[in-house]
Amino acid sequence: MGRKLNIFDDQLCCRERELKAEFAGFCNRIRPSPMAAKANQRMVWERGNSLMDVQMKVADFRDDVIIPFQKNIIEVEKFIGQPDIFTSPNFSFDLRFDLLFFRCRLATLQEAMRISDFLKPLNDPSQQIQALAQGLRTITSEQSVRNVIATEEAISKCEERNMKCLEVELRLIQLSFHIIARFSGVEPELDTEVSCAKVVRLCRRYPDTAGRFLKSYRNLKRSLDGLQSLVQIYTVETMDVWRRWAKHAVGHLTRCGYGHPYSTATFNGCPECGREVEVVAAPEPVDYESYMKNDEFLAKMKEKA
């Protein structure tokens, strides 16, 4: 299961890189003309659905393999009926595949926004291009709101199973959907302040696992505050854990105190929770760089000078 997780993750990352590299060529092929309307629609549709194959593979493997397997393990525990002999592990694979599915959706919506932003200012007397751009923006806003709601269920499951790192990843993905929705002109029902506070608290309390996403959170917070465009959550450092899932060594399986299974040959501790440290309540660090790029702040400083 870990290898499959890594394979699908690689396919997603590879396709994202291809989309980025091919964007200039895609833009050059768009023709703002009534005669090219159908060709433009086809190119936009093909590009907008280019991640669908990876998304479907992730969903199918989760539904056909991961979930039945985890349910069968629970049934084995019930059949044996002796906790001192066997208890079902506190699996995270179903939620890890949920997260990968949401990453596919997020990448698709980000691409739709990029296409829409490119199409909107083009000069097309027939307004076909503008209609296409507006259609993409409408779909993006609707889908981003749906995904904000959908991720909430997965986050609740993480809280129930004490999966600290996975909860942080899902919250960052949820905040990304929220940002896209807002860019599209819609404000989803999400208390971003509460969610951000939970992310910071988990990152500080579990520095070896959730803590790796603290830098990603700070960058995303700048996007949330409107100081920059939406950024990538996953970096070389944070992706290391995803790759390690594929390197499980037989005979080294163990569980942490919360029952999360992992390989001691590939992980120094549980990748879902890890070392816990006592954190003294403190205000969130001030991002001074953001103020240096804030025109209003600079204007006030000049007035004082």
C-alpha positions, 0 to 999 in steps of 0.5 A: 500500500505504501508503494502504491501511495508513492507511485500515485504521488509520483504520477501526480507530481510528474503531471503537474510538472508537465502542465507547468512546462506545457502552459506556454505552448497551450497559450500559443495555440489558443486563438481568440476567434469565432472560427476557433471556438470549438478548437479552443474549448477542446484544448481547455477541456483536455488540459482541465481533465489531464489529471483525471486519470491519476485521480481515478486511479487513486479513488479506485485503489482506495475503494477497491483495495484499501478500504476493504482491507482495513475493514477485513482487519477489523473483522478479524479482530472481532472474530478473534475477540481477544485484544491481548492476542490481536487488535486492529492497527490504527491505519492511516492509508484510507485517509492518506489516499483521501489526501492524495485525491484532494491533492489531485482536485486542488491541482486541477482547480489551480490549473483551471484558475490559471487558464481562466486568468489567461483567457479573460483579457484576450480580445475576442469580439465574439466573446467566446473566450470570455464565456469560456473563462467565466465558465471555468471560474464558475466551476472552480468556485463551486468545486472549491467550496465542495472540497472545503466541505469534503476535507472537513470529514477527513480532518475529523477522522484524523482527530479521532485517530490522533493522526497529527501530521495528516491532519496538518496536511489536510488542513493546509489543503483545505485552506488552499481550497478556501483561497481558490474559492475566495479568488473566484469570488466566493467565501466558503464557511470555514473559520480560517483563524481556528484552522490556522491556530490548530495547524501552528499548535500541531506543528510546534507540538510534533516537530518531527512530523507535523512540524515539517509543514510549518514553513509551508503553512507560513507561506500559505498564510501569506496567500490567505492574507492576500500578500501573494498567489497560492503556493505549493504546500509540498516541498522536497523536505515534506515529500520525503515521508511520502517516498519512505512509505514505499521503502517498508522493510519486512520484519520491522513493523511496529506500532506507536502509542496511538496504534499507528503501524510503521516500519522502524527500518524506514522511520525513526518514529511514527510518521503520523504523530512522532515525538511530542514536546511541551509547547508554551503558548506564544503568539505566532511569529511576525512575518516582517517581510510581508510588511515590507511588501505592504504598500499601506505600511510603507506609505505610513512609514514615509509620512512619519519620516 
